[in-house]
Amino acid sequence: MKRFVIFASAVLMFAALSGCSKQQEMEDLQPVTLESLGASSQAQVMPQDVGTSAVAAPASVASKELMPLPPQGPYKPTDIEIQTALKNAGFYSGSIDGKIGPKSKKAIEDFQSANGLKADGKVGAKTWEALGKYLNVASNIDKR
């Protein structure tokens, strides 16, 4: 009988504690915010964080002032930039209208051939790496 009373007491205690854990589980499911973590209204930088990007910003700053990251991958120039760079490099004599037509494609192919690139008429990463150097050449010459 003594064993039964101890066993029943243990079961009752377990049942009582498991009921409390349901409430604790519900509290654990609540969203975590900077305010609930006790973050101050000023950004906090710890000495070990100097030189890194691990800075805790207040929620109001984090949602309003942070800019989205730029897209991954190489820079994709606009058609106007391509035509301008080709004109500055001396490969394009047409008007800069932002439309890559037959004259622009021919100029791209000529530029690619002259620079040891695959002449496919498309401005990919390698072609733009070589061509992009000519984008602001004319404006630099005018300033002298």
C-alpha positions in Angstrom: 0.0 0.0 0.0 2.8 2.4 0.8 4.3 1.8 -2.7 0.9 2.6 -4.2 0.7 5.9 -2.4 4.2 6.9 -3.4 3.5 5.8 -7.0 0.2 7.7 -7.1 1.8 10.8 -5.6 4.5 10.7 -8.2 1.9 10.4 -11.0 -0.1 13.3 -9.6 3.1 15.5 -9.4 4.1 14.6 -12.9 0.6 15.5 -14.2 0.6 18.8 -12.4 4.1 19.7 -13.7 3.2 18.7 -17.2 0.2 21.0 -17.2 2.6 23.9 -16.3 4.9 22.9 -19.1 2.1 23.4 -21.6 1.9 27.1 -20.5 5.7 27.3 -20.7 5.7 25.8 -24.2 3.1 28.4 -25.3 5.4 31.2 -23.9 8.3 29.7 -25.8 6.4 29.9 -29.1 6.0 33.7 -28.8 8.1 35.7 -31.3 11.4 37.1 -30.1 12.0 40.8 -30.6 14.9 43.1 -29.7 12.7 44.6 -27.0 11.9 41.3 -25.4 15.7 40.6 -25.3 16.2 43.9 -23.5 18.0 45.7 -26.3 18.6 49.4 -25.6 17.4 52.1 -27.9 21.0 52.7 -29.0 23.0 50.4 -31.2 25.4 48.3 -29.3 28.9 47.4 -30.4 30.9 45.1 -28.3 34.8 45.3 -28.4 35.0 41.9 -30.0 32.7 43.1 -32.8 35.0 45.8 -34.0 35.9 45.2 -37.6 32.9 42.9 -38.1 29.3 43.5 -39.1 27.9 42.1 -35.9 26.1 45.2 -34.6 22.8 45.0 -32.8 20.6 47.8 -34.0 17.3 48.8 -32.4 14.2 47.5 -34.1 13.1 50.9 -35.3 16.4 51.4 -37.1 16.6 47.9 -38.4 13.3 48.1 -40.2 13.7 51.6 -41.6 17.3 52.3 -42.4 18.8 49.1 -43.6 19.0 48.8 -47.4 18.6 45.5 -49.2 21.7 43.8 -50.5 22.6 44.2 -54.1 21.8 41.3 -56.4 24.5 38.5 -56.5 26.6 38.1 -59.6 28.4 40.4 -61.9 27.2 43.9 -62.7 24.9 44.0 -65.7 25.3 47.3 -67.7 22.4 49.1 -69.4 22.3 49.3 -73.1 23.1 53.0 -72.9 26.2 52.3 -70.9 27.2 49.7 -73.5 26.7 52.0 -76.4 28.5 54.9 -74.6 31.5 52.7 -73.8 31.7 51.4 -77.4 31.5 54.9 -78.7 34.3 56.1 -76.3 36.4 53.1 -77.4 36.0 54.0 -81.0 33.9 51.0 -82.1 30.4 52.6 -82.4 29.4 55.6 -84.4 25.6 55.4 -84.2 23.4 57.3 -81.9 23.2 56.3 -78.2 19.5 55.4 -78.1 19.6 52.5 -75.6 18.6 49.9 -78.2 21.1 47.2 -79.1 20.5 46.8 -82.9 22.6 45.5 -85.7 25.1 48.4 -85.5 25.6 47.9 -81.8 26.0 44.2 -82.1 28.6 44.6 -84.9 30.4 47.1 -82.7 30.3 44.6 -79.8 31.7 41.8 -82.0 34.5 44.1 -83.3 35.4 45.2 -79.8 35.5 41.5 -78.6 37.7 40.5 -81.6 40.1 43.4 -81.0 40.4 42.4 -77.3 40.9 38.7 -77.7 37.4 37.8 -76.5 34.8 35.4 -78.0 33.0 37.5 -80.6 29.4 36.5 -79.9 27.9 40.0 -79.9 26.8 39.7 -76.2 28.1 41.8 -73.4 28.9 39.3 -70.6 31.1 39.6 -67.6 34.4 39.3 -69.5 33.4 41.7 -72.2 32.1 44.3 -69.8 35.3 44.0 -67.7 37.2 45.1 -70.8 34.6 47.5 -72.2 33.5 49.1 -68.9 36.9 50.9 -68.7 35.7 53.1 -71.6 32.4 54.2 -70.0 33.7 57.5 -68.5 36.7 58.1 -70.8 35.0 60.9 -72.8 33.9 62.8 -69.7 37.5 62.6 -68.3 39.0 63.9 -71.5 36.5 66.9 -71.5 37.6 67.9 -68.0 41.3 68.4 -69.0 
